[in-house]
Amino acid sequence: MMPIAENMGPVELISDAELVAASLDGDREAFGLIVERYQRLLCSLAYSATGSLAESEDLAQDAFLDAWQKLSTLREPEKLRSWLCGILRFKVSRLRRSDGREPVRQAETLELAEELPSGDRSTADIAIDKEEQTILWNVLERVPELYREPMVLYYREERSVEHVAVALDLTEDAVKQRLARGRRILQERVLSFVEVALSRSTPGRVFTLNVLAALPSTVTPSKVAGMGAAAVAHGGFIAKTTGFAALLASSSGVVSTVLTLRANLDQARTPRERRAVVKITLGLFFGALGLLGVLYLLRAAAFHWWERRVLFAWLSQALVLVFTIGWPMLLFRIMRATRTLRSAERRRHPECFRDPRDQIGSSAGEYRSRFTLFGVPLVHARFSTPDEGAPPVFGWFAGGDRAFGLIVAWGGYAVAPISIGAVSIGLIAIGSLSVGLISLGTAAVGLISMGCMAMGIKAFAWLSALGWSTAAGGGFAISRIAAVGPVAIAQHANDDVARQTLADPHTAQTQMIIFTVSAIVSVLPIAYYARAVRRRLGARTKSP
């Protein structure tokens, strides 16, 4: 049988279907033409997925061998190219699953191959060394695969947009757009890489310690060395404990929600009040949970579209700001509506309020201690749902829907040096929205803040941390000086300077312990309050 190249004219004019037919007849030269036609395509796709030149060629070779063995299963020979790409992509996905790995971060060295008569240069001349391969992939891996594939193909296909469009089943305009976008991303990532590398060389706290070490009258070199070692030893403490403590602080809100729902149901006296309690409590809870879900999705989006991470980071801060402003306004309206409903139900269903404990001003519904200090009761707590016109509770220790305490307050709105509530304001504030010098909660605002969302001078958060000087957490971390987190934006982000700035060996451990204990302790007043409401108002005598 005459070889297909001699039988059918110029190779470039031979169709894929003709090459497939000849290969099925046993013409190895015809299959060699298939390999020559698509080897750059398959090697490029494999390299874009693995980051290894040697491994990409191995995968492409295996794909061609499989294609030779399964050629008879190809029902539409004119779709040979897409069929070969499908075999290659399957091998790549199987490799990732079996190895449980991502694309390699360090490429291997090319093995020297036999010289090909068609090349102008030897294989040794065109092979790139290990160091060059490592740099090449470290740059390319920063580009999402959607844009990386066209770029790899473009520069391997003699800079032909037309070839890339045909290879990937795209329009030429689409290829041009992806190439342009890929180049912009590449420039941004390379610039970011250079910026981070240079920032790591900036003199920081270690430099300062070394200078101090040179001053014998103030600090000895051995002491400075000890301080540096302590910083390194504690450097990972924030990273390990911040997420746990922040999650614990915010998850305590789940327990508080359950206890608050039980207390409010014990306070309700009519079916309409009970329905309102369930609707309001669950609405607030799942509304806050939905916000956290959106923040988590923004975090995931930042990972997926890394070049737009700054946009997603500031979108998250916009949501946090909306919550911080909207939550107290919403809660204020709900509490006012609840008082209005109680007064309306008292007029509409007086039979439900005949029990002496349900009368306005009853000792069961409100407690005011006899002992006072400077005219202020030591303890003032309200256990029943207030009517319209009811004033806030006020005492050294105060608890209720609106509580103002000179030492401690807990409730819906709580204002005191130590405050715990849905909205809490104080020196130490714990709650759904907390504002204070030290604040913990779902959203925390203060000098030192911790929660699912945190804003302050120093912010530690599970999902979103915005700090003036430092920020750390498991999601977005934005700061003017130092930030540590999966999506960190700061002058020093995820570098040695940032980690050293956040790792204070003298206070970090104590600070984390205080935050964790506070998160646990914050549930205790709510638990006590719910128990007191159940004891005072829960078991009612039936109305006649």
N, C-alpha and C positions, 0 to 999 in steps of 0.2 A: 504494500500500500504506500502510495506517495505521500510524504509528509504534507500536512495541511498548508504550511506556509508556501510551499512550491505549487500546490494544487490550486490555491485560491487567491493568489496575488498578495499585495501589500498587507502586512499584519494589521495596521490600523483600520483597514477596511473590513476586516473579518469580524462578524458579529459574535456576540456572546453565545447565541444559540448554535452557531456553526462550530464554535470551539467546543461547546458541550457535546454536540453530536459526535465530533471527531474523537473526543476524549472517551466517550462511551464505547467507541469502536476500538479502543486500546491505543490510540495515538498519544504517546507520552509527550511528544513535542507540542501537541495542541494544548495539553494541560499545562505545559511549561509556559506557554503564551498567556494562559489564564493567570498563572502565578505572577508572571512579569507585569501583567496589566494591573493587578490588584494588590501587589505586595506592599507598596507604599501606603495604600489605604488601610490595610489591615494592621500593619506595623504601627502606623500613626494612631489609630484608634486604641490599640493595645497600650501604646506608650502613654496616651492621654489618660488611660484608666489606671495604670500601674506605676508610672514614673520611673520605670527601669527599661533602658534600651535593650539589654540582653534578654530580659524576661518578655518584653514585648515581641521580640523576634521569635522567641520560643513559642509563645502563644499563637502568633500568626502562622508559624510553621505547622503546629499541631492542627490549626484550623484548616489549612490546605490539605493535610493528610486525611483528616476526617472528610473533607469535601470530596476527595478522590474516591474514598471508599463508599460514600453515600450519594455519589453523583446520580445514580439511577433513580433516587427518590425525588430529584428535582423535577417537578411537574411543569414548571414554566421556565424554560432555559433563558428567556430574555430577562428574567429577574435574578440572574446569577449574582450580580453585585450585592443586592440586599440579602440574598440567601447566605453568601459568604460572611457578610457583616453580622448576620444573626448567629451563625456558628461561633464567630469570634466573641461576640458579646456574651453568649452563653458560657463560654470557657472562662471569660473574665469573672463573671458573677459566681461561677462554681469555685474558682480559685479563691475568691474573697470569702466565700462561706466556709470552705474547708480549712483555710488558714486562719480565719477569724481576724483578718487584718485589714487595715486601710492601705491606700497606695503607699509605696515605700517612700521613706524620707531621704534615703541615701542610695543613689543609683550605683550599679556595678560597672566595672570596666568592661569595655567591649573586647571580646576575643578576636584575635586577628584571623581573618578569613582568607581564602585563596583569592589571588588577584583576578579580577574580571577583565577580560580584554576590552570591554566597552568603555571602561573608565579612563579618564585622563590622569587620575592620581591613584596611588596605591592605597590599599585599605588602611595601612599604617598611618598614611598622611591624613586621611579623613576621619579616622577614629578619634574620639575625644576621650581624655583621661578621666579618671575617677573624680578628681576635684572639680573639673568642669561639669561633669554630669550632676554632681551634687548641687552645685550652684544653679545649674539650669533647672533642675526640678524644684529646688527651694523657691525659685521665682515662679515657675509655671503652676505649682500647686496652689498658689494664692489666687488663681483665677478659677471661678466656678466652671465645672465641666461643660456647661452649655456653651460657654465662650471659648474654653480651652481647645475643644475638638476642632472647631474651624480654624483656630490659629495654628495648631500643629499641622493640620492638613495643608493649609495655605503655604506655609514656609517649606513644606516637604513636596508640594505639588507645583514647584517652580512659580510660586506666587500667582497662581491662576484662580481667580474667583470662580470662573466657569467650572473648573475641575472640582472644586470644593462643593459647589452647588449640586453638581451631578452626584457626587459621592454621598452626600448627606440628604439627598432628596429635598433640597431647599431651593427657593428662588435666589437669584443673584443678589437682589436687594436685601433679602434676609441675611445672606452671608456677609454682605458689606456692613450691615448694621451690627451683627455679632462681632465681626472683626474690629469695628470701631469701638464697640463697648468693651471688648476684651483688652484692647490696647490701653484704654483709659484705666481700666481696673489694674492692669499690669503696672502702669505708671504710678498709680496710687499706692499699690502694694509695695513696689520697690522703694518708693519714697518713704513709706511708713517703716519698711524694714531698715532703711538707712537712718531714719530719725530715731528709732528705738535703739539701734546699735550705737549711735552717737550719744544718745541720752545716757546710756549705761556708762559711758566714759566720763560723764560730768561729775566733778567732785561733789560729794555729798557728806552724810554724817560720818562715814568712815574716815574721810579726809579730815574732818573736824576733830575727830578723836585722835588721829595721828598728830595733828598740830598740838592738841592739848598734852599729848604724851611727851612732847618736846619741852614742855614747861615744867621743870622739876619742882618749882615752888608751889604748883597747884595740884597737878595730877601726875602720878608716877606712871611710867610706861607699862608696868605690870598691871596696874589698875585699869588702864585703858584697854589692854589686851583682854582683861577679864570682862569688861563691858562689851567689847566686840563679840566675844564668844557667847555671852549671855544673849545678845541680840540674835545671833544665828540660831542658838538653841531654842529661843522662843519665837523665831521668825514664822514658824509654821503654826503657832498656837492660834492666832487669829483665824487663819484659814480653816483650821480644823474645828474650832468651836463656835465661830460666828454663825455659820449656817444652822448648827444645832440649837444654839441659844435663841436665834431669831425665829426659827421655826417653832420652838417651844413657847416663846413669848406670844406669837400670833395664834398658835393652836390652842392656847389657854382661852382664847375667845370662843372656841367651839363649846368648851365646857361651860363658860359663862352664859352662852346663848341658851343651852339646855336648862340651866338653873334659872335663868331669867324667865324663860317660857313657863316653867312650872310655877314660879312665884306669881307671874301675871295671871295665869289661869286660876290660881287660888284666890287672887284678888277679884276676879270677874264674878259678877253676880247674875248676869242675864245671858241668854244664848247669843245675843247680838254682841255683847262685850267679848265673849269667848271667841266668836268668829273673828272679831277685829284683832284680838290678841294673837291668834294663830297667823292670820294674814300678815299683820305688821311684823311680827318676829321673824317668820320665815322669809318675808320679802326683804327685810333688811339683811338677814344672814346670807341669803342666796345672791342678793345684789352685790354685797361685798365680795362674796366668793366668785361671782362672775367677773368683777373687776380684776381680781387676782388671776383669774383664768386668762383674761385679755393680756395682762402683763406677761404671763408665762408664754402666750402665743407670740407676743412682740419679741420676747427673748429668743424663742425658737426661730422667728423670722430673721433676727439679726445674725444668727448662726448660718442660716441658709443663704441670705443675701448679705454677705459680710461687708461688701463695699457700701452698703446703706445702713450700717450699724449705728452711725451717729444719728440719722433720721429716726430710727426706731427707738434709740435711747431718749431723744427729746420728746418723742410721742409718749413714751412711758411717763416722763416727768409731767407732761400736760395732763395725763389721766390722774396722776397723783395729786396734782394741784386742784383738779376738778373735785376729787374726793375730799380733799382737805377743806375746801370751801363749802362744798355742797352737803357733806354729811351733817355738820352741826345745824345747818339751815333746815334740812329735811327732818332731823330729829326734833328740832324745836316745834315745827308744824305738827308732827305726829303727836308729841306730848300735849300740845294745846288741844288737838282734836280729841285725844283720849279724855282729857278733863271735861271737855264739852259733852262727849258721849256719856260719861258717868252722870253728869247732872241731868241730861235728857232722860236717861234710863231710870234715874231715881224718880223723876216726875211721871214717867210713863208706866213704870212697874213698881209702885211703892211696896207691893207685897213681897218683893224680893229683897227689901232692905229693912224688914221689920226687926230683924235680930238686933239686939242692943250693940253688938260689935260692929254693925254696919252703919251706925248713926254717925253723923259728922262730929268729929272731935272725940270719939270714943277712945278709951285707953287701949283697946285692942288694936285700933287702927293707927294710933300714933303714941309714941313714947317720948316723954321729956323728963330727964332725971331731975330729982329735987335738988341735988347738989349743983351749985353754980359757982363760977369763978369769974369775977369782974362782971357779974350780971349775965353771963352766958352759960347756958346749961352744959354740963359736962358731956351728956349724950342727948342727941335729939334725932329720932328716927321715925320715919313714916312707913307704915306697913300696908296701908290700904291705898287704893287708887284715889287720888285727890279729886275734888270737885272744882268747878270753875271758881276762880278767885282765891284758891288756896295758895298761901305764900310758900316759898321754898323753906326747907328745914335749915336750921342754923344752930351750930354748937361746936364745942371743942372737937367732938367726934360726931359727925353727921352722916345720915344715910337716908336716901329717898329718891324720888324722881328728879328733884333739883336740890342738891345738897351743897351747903357752904360750910366748911369746917375750918377751925383755927389750927387744928393739927392734922386730922384725917377726915376725908369725905369720900363716900362711894354712892353711886347711883347713875341715873341717866346722864345728867350734867353734874359733874363733881369738881368743886374748886376748893383747894386746900393745899398746904405745903406737901402733903402726901395724898394724892387723889387717885381714885380708881373708878372708872366709869365708861359709858359709851362715848362720852366726850369728857376728858379729864384735863384739868389745868392745874399746875402746881410746880413745886420745886422738883418733886419726883412724881411723875404722872404715868399711869398705866391704864390702857383702855383701847377701844376700837380706834379712837383718834386721841392721841395724847400730846399735850404741849407742855414742856417744862424744861428745866435745866438738864435733868435726866429723864428721858421719856422712852416708854416701851409700849408696843401695841401693833395693831394691824397697820396703822399709819402713825408714825412717831415724828414729832417735830421738837427739836431742842438743841442745846449745846452738844450733848451726847445722846444720840437717838438710836433705837434698835427696834426692828419689827419686820413685817413683810415689806413695808415701804418706810423709808426713813429719810429725813431731811434734817441737817444740822451742821454744826461745826465739824463734828466727827459723826459719821453715819455708818451704821452696820445694818445690812438688810438681807433678807432672804431673796427678794426679787428686784428691788429698786432702791439704791442708796445714792443720795445726793448730798455731798459734804463740801463745806467751804474749804477745809484743810485736808481731810482724809475721808475716804469712802471705801467700804469693803463689803462683799457679799457674794451670793450665788447667782446673781443675774446682772443687772446693769449697775455699774459703779462709776459715778461721775464726781469729779472733784477738781478743785483748782490746782492742788499740789500733787497728791498721791492717791492712787486708786488701785485696788486689787480685786479682780473678779473676771468671770468669763467674757464680759463685754465692759472693758474698763476704758474710761476717757479721762485723761488728766495729763499734767505736765510730765509726771512719772507714772506710767500705767504698766502694771505687772512686771516691773523691773526690780533690780536689787534695791534701788533707792526707795521705791514704794514699799517694798516688804520691810525694809529696815525702819522706815518712818512709822509703819503701823505696828511694828513689833517692839513695844516698850517692855523690856524685861522686868521692870519694877512694878508695873501696874496692870499689864495685860491680863494675867491670870486672875488677879483679884477682881478686875472689872468684869470679866466673863462670869465668874462665880456669882457676883452680885446680880448681874442681869438674869442669870438662870434662876437663882433663888427668888428674885422678884417676880419672875414670870409665874412661878409656882404659887408663891404667896398671894398673888393678885386674885386667885380664885377663891381664897378663904373667906373674905368678906361677902362675896356673892353667895357662897355656900351657906354661910351663917344667916344672911338675910333671907334666902329662900326657905331655910329651915324655920326661921322665926315667923315668916308669913304663913307657912303651912300650919305651924302650931297655933297661931293666933286666929287665922281666918279660914283655914282649910276645911276643918270639920265643922260644918254648919248644922244647926237644928233645922228641921224642915219647917217651912212656913205653913201656917194653917190654911 
